[in-house]
Amino acid sequence: MEIKAIEASQTWLIRHEVMWPDQNFEFVQLEEDNSGLHFGVFDHEKLVSIVSCFITGNEMQFRKLATLEEYQGKGIASQLLNHVFKIAKEKDLKKVWCNARTNKKSFYEKFGMIDTHQTFIKEGQEFTIMEILW
């Protein structure tokens, strides 16, 4: 497995397939994608997991962390999240946060992220804002 910087457009297929399969394809194309940093995990030449990061001031929001179903449960998303944290520390950022699906909250807590208890619903999915401060 290898983590590489990728183009925003390379994230869209996995975003759609894993996170929002019932939405149209354009739903997963974020307006701010062109200003983000995007990373993917490759199994040989196959892109199997993705994340997009957006830096504002001294904080980073990561969005759309997703792994193809047949690759889930193998620690790939964990490697990718650790990579995001490494980038944030290298850039001396003070906060990393995300809008986590509430049913995935425990995954982020394993990395020291804290639930802010700020929740919202989008397209029938409940989200909570998780963050980690340095």
Beta strands, then each sheet from edge to edge (+ up, - down):
strand 1: 2-6
strand 2: 37-43
strand 3: 46-56
strand 4: 59-67
strand 5: 95-101
strand 6: 114-122
strand 7: 125-133
sheet 1: 1+ 2- 3+ 4- 5- 7+ 6-
end
